[in-house]
Amino acid sequence: MVRPYVRTGGRVRPDRDVRLESVVVAAPGPAGELGPDARRVMSLFAVGRGGLAVADIAAALQLPPSTVRIIVSSLMDSGHLASPAPAAGDQPRNDLLQKVLDGLRELV
């Protein structure tokens, strides 16, 4: 068994705000030296595959989520992974959200 702090190079927190629900995609860019766990993360991103949530990566690799958050943060810093930004007009209107909430409350 390899301790999490060994897997992360002694880091205990990610440098970025990487949450379990954060979706990341493989970014075109440098293919420099990667450690074994970083290579395992990158192997999950097959050609044509979309993004993966950090929680899904942790489950697939059977690693602690806190460790995966740090590894993903490092891969984002090195340019291997990116987090897609939501489109500006991709937000639902407040009145629509209120109608959905009211409908859900009626069901309960």
JOVEN-V23504 format. One record per residue. N is the residue number from 1. RES is the residue in three letters. OMEGA is omega as a letter, one per 30 degrees, with the letter a starting at -180 (none if undefined). BURIAL is 1 if it has 16 or more other C-alpha atoms within 10 Angstrom, else 0. Layout:
BEGIN
n->N res->RES omega->OMEGA burial->BURIAL
n->N res->RES omega->OMEGA burial->BURIAL
END
This chain:
BEGIN
n->1 res->MET omega->l burial->0
n->2 res->VAL omega->a burial->0
n->3 res->ARG omega->a burial->0
n->4 res->PRO omega->a burial->1
n->5 res->TYR omega->l burial->0
n->6 res->VAL omega->l burial->0
n->7 res->ARG omega->a burial->1
n->8 res->THR omega->a burial->1
n->9 res->GLY omega->l burial->0
n->10 res->GLY omega->l burial->0
n->11 res->ARG omega->l burial->0
n->12 res->VAL omega->l burial->0
n->13 res->ARG omega->l burial->0
n->14 res->PRO omega->l burial->1
n->15 res->ASP omega->a burial->0
n->16 res->ARG omega->l burial->0
n->17 res->ASP omega->l burial->0
n->18 res->VAL omega->a burial->1
n->19 res->ARG omega->l burial->1
n->20 res->LEU omega->a burial->1
n->21 res->GLU omega->l burial->0
n->22 res->SER omega->l burial->1
n->23 res->VAL omega->l burial->1
n->24 res->VAL omega->l burial->1
n->25 res->VAL omega->l burial->1
n->26 res->ALA omega->a burial->1
n->27 res->ALA omega->l burial->0
n->28 res->PRO omega->a burial->0
n->29 res->GLY omega->a burial->0
n->30 res->PRO omega->l burial->0
n->31 res->ALA omega->a burial->0
n->32 res->GLY omega->l burial->0
n->33 res->GLU omega->l burial->0
n->34 res->LEU omega->l burial->0
n->35 res->GLY omega->a burial->0
n->36 res->PRO omega->a burial->0
n->37 res->ASP omega->l burial->1
n->38 res->ALA omega->l burial->1
n->39 res->ARG omega->l burial->0
n->40 res->ARG omega->l burial->0
n->41 res->VAL omega->a burial->1
n->42 res->MET omega->l burial->1
n->43 res->SER omega->l burial->0
n->44 res->LEU omega->a burial->0
n->45 res->PHE omega->l burial->1
n->46 res->ALA omega->l burial->0
n->47 res->VAL omega->l burial->0
n->48 res->GLY omega->l burial->0
n->49 res->ARG omega->a burial->0
n->50 res->GLY omega->a burial->0
n->51 res->GLY omega->l burial->1
n->52 res->LEU omega->l burial->1
n->53 res->ALA omega->l burial->1
n->54 res->VAL omega->l burial->1
n->55 res->ALA omega->l burial->1
n->56 res->ASP omega->l burial->1
n->57 res->ILE omega->l burial->1
n->58 res->ALA omega->a burial->1
n->59 res->ALA omega->a burial->0
n->60 res->ALA omega->a burial->0
n->61 res->LEU omega->a burial->0
n->62 res->GLN omega->l burial->0
n->63 res->LEU omega->l burial->0
n->64 res->PRO omega->a burial->0
n->65 res->PRO omega->l burial->1
n->66 res->SER omega->l burial->1
n->67 res->THR omega->a burial->1
n->68 res->VAL omega->l burial->1
n->69 res->ARG omega->a burial->1
n->70 res->ILE omega->l burial->1
n->71 res->ILE omega->l burial->1
n->72 res->VAL omega->l burial->1
n->73 res->SER omega->l burial->1
n->74 res->SER omega->l burial->1
n->75 res->LEU omega->l burial->1
n->76 res->MET omega->l burial->1
n->77 res->ASP omega->a burial->0
n->78 res->SER omega->l burial->0
n->79 res->GLY omega->l burial->1
n->80 res->HIS omega->l burial->1
n->81 res->LEU omega->l burial->1
n->82 res->ALA omega->l burial->1
n->83 res->SER omega->a burial->1
n->84 res->PRO omega->l burial->0
n->85 res->ALA omega->l burial->0
n->86 res->PRO omega->l burial->0
n->87 res->ALA omega->a burial->0
n->88 res->ALA omega->a burial->0
n->89 res->GLY omega->a burial->0
n->90 res->ASP omega->a burial->0
n->91 res->GLN omega->l burial->0
n->92 res->PRO omega->l burial->0
n->93 res->ARG omega->a burial->0
n->94 res->ASN omega->a burial->0
n->95 res->ASP omega->l burial->0
n->96 res->LEU omega->l burial->0
n->97 res->LEU omega->l burial->0
n->98 res->GLN omega->l burial->0
n->99 res->LYS omega->l burial->0
n->100 res->VAL omega->l burial->0
n->101 res->LEU omega->l burial->0
n->102 res->ASP omega->l burial->0
n->103 res->GLY omega->l burial->0
n->104 res->LEU omega->l burial->0
n->105 res->ARG omega->l burial->0
n->106 res->GLU omega->l burial->0
n->107 res->LEU omega->a burial->0
n->108 res->VAL omega->none burial->0
END
